[in-house]
Amino acid sequence: MRAEDILPDEASFVERDGMMLRKGTVAAFLANARTWLDAQATPEQVAAAAAAMLAARPALVALGLFDILVPRDPRLAALLTG
């Protein structure tokens, strides 16, 4: 399966489990996780990254991301499982 089989180039959203999921959600999550884990990030950057990841969590759960992948960092795993 290829990315365009899931979400065609001309589409920005896909529906899963009654939730509209935006293209780029997983990539944004990964970027925020990198920032959150970065020892050089400012407290403001870390807080913004955490807020964005928690806001995206329902979409990531609907996609099944955490059924397949588990964060290696125990602090990140704890943040995401609340």
C-alpha positions, 0 to 999 in steps of 0.5 A: 500500500502506498500513501496515495492509496490511503489519502489521494494527493488532492485530499486533505482529510480522511475519515476514520472511526467517525473522525476527520483526520488531517493529512500531515498529522503523523509527520507533525506528531513526529516533529513535536516528539523530537522537539519535546525530547530535545534537551536544547528546546526551551520550556515554551517549545516543550510545552507547545510540543506537548500540547500539540501531541496531546491534541493530536492523540485522538487522531493518532489513536484512530489511525492505530499508530499506537497499536503498532508503534510504542515510544521508546522514551518512557517519559513520552510514552507516559505523556501519551498514555496520560 
